Amino acid sequence: MSPLRLLVVGVGGQGVLTVARILGDAAVRAGLEVVVGQLHGMAQRGGSVEASVLIGTGIHSSFVELADVVLGFEPLEVLRALPRIGPASRVLVNRGRVVPFPLSMAGEPYPDVDGIVARVREVTPHVVEIDGPGLLEELGEARSLNLLMLGALAGLEGLLPLDEPTLRAALERRGGVARREANLRAYEMGRRAAAG
């Protein structure tokens, strides 16, 4: 199978690398070839973080030049990934904003999220918006954005070459027992949000 090239983008503290590792773990357990790569800057201070997950045969690098799927935890980070989005790319974007430190220091306003999404739609019509803050408030779990977005990715039928039990098992292996139930609730809510 030709590789699925997935790019996960967000800012430090949102769990970008955790989601990439869960996807990589699930792919390995499914017997698929996988390469997980990461590039992160000032992750501790809310800086840009990106990870790549390539699943399939003939993978020679972890760099994603053109993404099949972009999983965006933060709108500006999706905009930053725009050069690697093509007409056939599928994009999931959380509408919740994290104002970058340089922007707040300069007193500049955060760009309009609708405007950001419109720019992405100029490149690809395959955009799914997720109201991360609203769903997490409903769930009562502010710390589970990454698993909500992973669920949204899983909720898009036929996108991942992984079956549901394998992906859920990889998710359950992450984190302690105390967070497992909250993680699964966030994942399920994301699945329903994307599928609905």
C-alpha positions in Angstrom: 0.0 0.0 0.0 1.3 3.5 -0.8 2.1 5.4 2.4 -0.6 7.5 4.1 1.3 10.8 4.9 -0.2 12.3 8.0 0.9 15.6 9.6 -0.1 16.5 13.2 0.4 20.2 14.1 -0.2 22.2 17.2 1.6 24.0 20.0 3.5 22.8 23.0 1.4 21.2 25.6 -1.4 20.1 23.3 -0.2 16.5 23.0 0.9 16.5 19.3 3.7 14.0 19.9 1.5 11.7 22.1 -1.1 11.4 19.2 1.7 10.6 16.7 3.1 7.9 19.0 -0.4 6.4 19.5 -0.9 6.2 15.7 2.6 4.7 15.3 2.0 2.1 18.0 -1.3 1.1 16.5 0.3 0.7 13.0 3.1 -1.5 14.4 0.6 -3.7 16.2 -1.5 -3.9 13.0 1.7 -5.2 11.2 2.0 -2.1 9.0 5.2 -0.3 8.1 5.3 3.0 9.9 7.7 5.9 10.5 7.0 8.6 13.1 9.0 11.8 12.9 8.9 14.9 15.0 10.0 18.5 14.7 9.3 20.7 17.6 10.7 24.1 18.6 9.8 25.8 21.9 7.3 23.1 22.9 7.6 24.0 26.6 6.5 27.6 25.9 3.6 27.0 23.6 5.8 27.1 20.4 5.0 25.3 17.2 5.1 21.5 17.3 4.7 19.1 14.4 4.9 15.4 14.0 4.6 13.2 11.0 3.2 9.7 10.7 3.8 7.7 7.5 2.0 4.4 7.3 2.5 2.0 4.4 5.3 0.6 2.2 8.2 2.3 0.6 8.8 4.9 3.3 12.2 6.5 3.0 11.9 9.5 5.2 9.7 10.9 8.0 9.4 14.3 6.2 6.0 15.0 4.8 6.3 17.2 1.7 2.6 16.9 0.8 0.2 15.6 3.4 -2.7 13.3 2.7 -4.1 14.3 6.1 -3.4 17.3 8.4 -4.6 16.9 12.0 -4.5 20.5 13.3 -4.8 21.2 17.0 -4.5 24.9 16.5 -5.7 27.1 13.6 -2.6 29.2 13.1 -0.5 26.0 13.0 -2.7 24.6 10.3 -2.2 27.9 8.4 1.6 27.4 8.8 1.2 23.9 7.3 -0.6 25.3 4.2 2.4 24.8 1.8 2.1 21.1 2.5 -1.6 20.9 1.9 -2.9 20.0 -1.6 -6.3 19.8 -3.3 -6.8 16.1 -2.2 -5.5 16.7 1.4 -8.0 16.1 4.2 -7.7 18.6 7.0 -9.2 18.4 10.5 -8.9 21.7 12.4 -9.7 22.5 16.0 -11.2 25.9 16.1 -9.7 26.6 19.6 -7.0 29.3 19.6 -3.7 29.5 21.4 -2.3 33.0 21.0 1.4 32.7 20.2 3.8 34.5 22.5 5.3 36.8 19.8 1.8 37.9 18.7 0.7 38.7 22.2 4.0 40.5 23.0 3.6 42.7 19.8 0.0 43.5 20.8 -1.2 42.0 17.5 -4.7 40.5 17.3 -5.1 36.8 16.6 -6.4 36.3 13.0 -10.0 35.5 12.5 -10.5 31.7 12.7 -13.1 31.7 10.0 -10.6 33.6 7.7 -8.0 30.9 8.5 -10.4 28.1 7.6 -11.4 30.0 4.4 -7.8 30.1 3.3 -7.4 26.4 3.8 -10.6 25.8 1.9 -9.1 27.7 -1.0 -6.5 24.9 -1.3 -8.7 21.9 -0.4 -12.5 21.4 0.0 -11.9 18.5 2.4 -11.9 20.5 5.7 -13.6 19.3 8.9 -13.9 21.8 11.7 -14.0 20.6 15.3 -15.2 22.9 18.1 -12.6 21.6 20.6 -13.3 24.1 23.4 -17.0 23.5 23.3 -16.8 19.8 23.2 -14.2 19.7 26.0 -16.3 22.0 28.1 -19.3 19.6 27.6 -17.1 16.7 28.5 -15.5 18.5 31.5 -12.0 17.5 30.3 -9.9 20.5 29.3 -6.8 18.4 29.0 -8.0 15.9 26.4 -7.9 18.0 23.2 -5.4 15.6 21.5 -7.5 12.5 22.2 -10.7 14.4 21.1 -8.9 15.2 17.8 -7.6 11.6 17.4 -11.2 10.4 17.8 -12.3 12.9 15.1 -9.6 11.5 12.8 -10.8 7.9 13.5 -14.4 9.0 13.0 -13.7 9.8 9.3 -14.5 6.5 7.6 -11.9 4.9 5.5 -9.2 7.5 6.2 -6.9 5.5 8.5 -5.6 2.0 7.5 -6.2 0.9 11.1 -9.2 -0.9 12.6 -11.0 0.5 15.6 -10.0 -2.1 18.1 -6.3 -1.7 17.3 -6.5 2.1 17.6 -8.4 1.9 20.8 -5.9 -0.6 22.3 -3.0 1.7 21.4 -4.9 4.6 23.1 -5.6 2.6 26.2 -1.9 1.7 26.6 -1.0 5.5 26.9 -1.2 7.3 30.2 -2.1 5.9 33.6 -5.2 4.1 34.7 -6.6 7.3 36.3 -6.8 9.1 32.9 -7.9 6.1 30.8 -11.6 6.6 31.2 -11.4 10.4 30.5 -9.2 9.7 27.5 -11.6 7.2 26.0 -14.6 9.6 26.6 -12.7 12.4 24.7 -11.8 10.0 21.9 -15.4 8.8 21.6 -16.7 12.4 21.6 -14.3 13.3 18.8 -15.5 10.3 16.8 -19.1 11.3 17.1 -18.3 15.0 16.2 -16.5 14.0 13.0 -18.9 11.4 11.9 -22.0 13.5 12.6 
